[in-house]
Amino acid sequence: MIYYNAKNNGFYNSDINIIPKNSVEITHEYHAELLQKQSAGFVIQTDKNGYPIAVERTLTAAEIKTMNESQQQRLISAANEKIAILQDIIDLDMCESNESEQLKQWKKYRILLTRVDTNQLDIEWPQKPN
C-alpha cells in the first residue's frame, strides 16, 4: 500500500518503509496520477483532511521577474544579431532592397525591448519587425 504523510509531504510504500503516524492511505493509481501531475509542474499539497492533492504552482514575483528578464535578454540578443548583419550589409554597400529601413526598425525594436518593465505579470512584448 501507498501512504501519504502531510507533515513530511512525502509518500511511503508499506512494503519498504516504516509508515509515519497520521499518514493516509492512497491507491497506487492515485499515487501515479499525483506523480505524473508533479512532473508536469504541479505541486503536491494537502487538503483539509490530510489527503494529497496536486495544485498548479504559483510563481513568485521574483520568479516572474527573472523569467521576464531572461526573455528580454533573448529577444535583445536576437535583435542584436539581426542588427549586426544589416549594419554589415549597409557598411559594405551591399544593399539589395530596403535593408536601411529594416536596420532602423530593428534598432527601434531593440530600444523598445530595453524599456519593457520586467516586473509586470503579463508583458505585451514589442512586435518584431518583418
C-alpha positions as CSV (number, residue, x, y, z in Angstrom):
1,M,0.0,0.0,0.0
2,I,1.0,3.6,-0.5
3,Y,0.7,6.2,2.2
4,Y,1.0,10.0,2.2
5,N,2.2,11.9,5.2
6,A,1.1,15.6,5.3
7,K,3.7,16.6,7.9
8,N,6.6,15.3,5.8
9,N,4.8,16.0,2.5
10,G,6.0,12.5,1.4
11,F,4.8,9.2,0.1
12,Y,5.6,5.9,1.7
13,N,5.4,2.3,0.4
14,S,4.4,-0.1,3.2
15,D,6.5,-2.8,1.6
16,I,9.7,-0.9,2.1
17,N,9.1,2.0,4.5
18,I,8.0,2.5,8.1
19,I,4.8,4.4,7.8
20,P,4.8,7.6,9.9
21,K,1.9,8.3,12.2
22,N,-1.1,10.3,10.8
23,S,-0.4,9.1,7.3
24,V,-3.3,8.5,4.9
25,E,-3.6,5.5,2.6
26,I,-3.9,6.2,-1.2
27,T,-4.2,3.9,-4.1
28,H,-1.3,3.1,-6.4
29,E,-3.3,4.6,-9.3
30,Y,-3.8,7.9,-7.4
31,H,-0.1,7.9,-6.4
32,A,0.9,7.5,-10.1
33,E,-1.5,10.3,-11.1
34,L,0.0,12.7,-8.5
35,L,3.5,11.9,-9.6
36,Q,2.5,12.5,-13.3
37,K,1.0,15.9,-12.4
38,Q,4.0,16.8,-10.3
39,S,6.3,16.1,-13.3
40,A,4.0,18.4,-15.3
41,G,4.8,21.3,-12.9
42,F,2.0,20.8,-10.3
43,V,2.8,20.9,-6.6
44,I,1.7,18.2,-4.1
45,Q,-0.2,19.8,-1.2
46,T,-2.5,18.6,1.5
47,D,-6.2,19.2,1.6
48,K,-8.1,19.9,4.9
49,N,-8.3,16.1,5.6
50,G,-4.6,15.5,5.2
51,Y,-5.1,13.9,1.8
52,P,-2.6,14.8,-1.0
53,I,-3.8,16.8,-4.0
54,A,-2.0,18.3,-7.0
55,V,-2.3,22.0,-7.5
56,E,-0.9,24.4,-10.1
57,R,2.3,26.0,-8.9
58,T,2.0,29.8,-8.5
59,L,5.1,31.7,-9.5
60,T,6.5,34.3,-7.1
61,A,7.1,37.9,-8.2
62,A,10.8,37.3,-8.1
63,E,10.4,34.2,-10.4
64,I,8.3,36.1,-12.8
65,K,10.8,39.0,-12.9
66,T,13.6,36.5,-13.6
67,M,11.7,34.8,-16.4
68,N,10.8,38.1,-17.9
69,E,14.4,39.4,-17.7
70,S,15.6,36.2,-19.4
71,Q,13.0,36.6,-22.2
72,Q,14.0,40.2,-22.6
73,Q,17.7,39.3,-23.0
74,R,16.9,36.5,-25.5
75,L,14.9,39.0,-27.6
76,I,17.6,41.7,-27.4
77,S,20.3,39.1,-28.4
78,A,18.3,38.1,-31.4
79,A,17.8,41.7,-32.3
80,N,21.5,42.4,-31.9
81,E,22.3,39.6,-34.4
82,K,19.9,40.9,-37.0
83,I,21.2,44.5,-36.5
84,A,24.8,43.4,-36.9
85,I,24.1,41.7,-40.2
86,L,22.1,44.6,-41.5
87,Q,24.8,47.0,-40.4
88,D,27.4,45.0,-42.2
89,I,25.3,45.0,-45.4
90,I,25.0,48.8,-45.3
91,D,28.6,49.4,-44.3
92,L,29.9,47.3,-47.2
93,D,27.5,48.9,-49.7
94,M,25.8,45.5,-50.4
95,C,22.1,46.7,-50.0
96,E,19.7,44.9,-52.3
97,S,16.3,46.2,-51.1
98,N,15.1,48.1,-48.0
99,E,17.8,47.0,-45.6
100,S,18.4,50.6,-44.4
101,E,14.8,50.8,-43.3
102,Q,15.0,47.3,-41.8
103,L,18.0,48.3,-39.8
104,K,16.1,51.4,-38.5
105,Q,13.1,49.2,-37.5
106,W,15.3,46.6,-35.7
107,K,17.1,49.3,-33.8
108,K,13.8,50.8,-32.7
109,Y,12.6,47.3,-31.7
110,R,15.7,46.8,-29.6
111,I,15.2,50.1,-27.8
112,L,11.5,49.2,-27.1
113,L,12.7,45.9,-25.6
114,T,15.0,47.7,-23.2
115,R,12.1,49.8,-22.0
116,V,9.9,46.9,-21.1
117,D,9.0,46.7,-17.4
118,T,10.0,43.2,-16.4
119,N,8.2,43.4,-13.1
120,Q,4.8,43.1,-14.8
121,L,2.9,39.9,-14.7
122,D,1.6,39.9,-18.3
123,I,4.0,41.6,-20.6
124,E,3.0,42.7,-24.1
125,W,6.3,42.4,-25.8
126,P,7.0,44.8,-28.8
127,Q,6.3,43.4,-32.2
128,K,9.3,42.1,-34.1
129,P,10.0,43.9,-37.4
130,N,9.4,41.9,-40.6
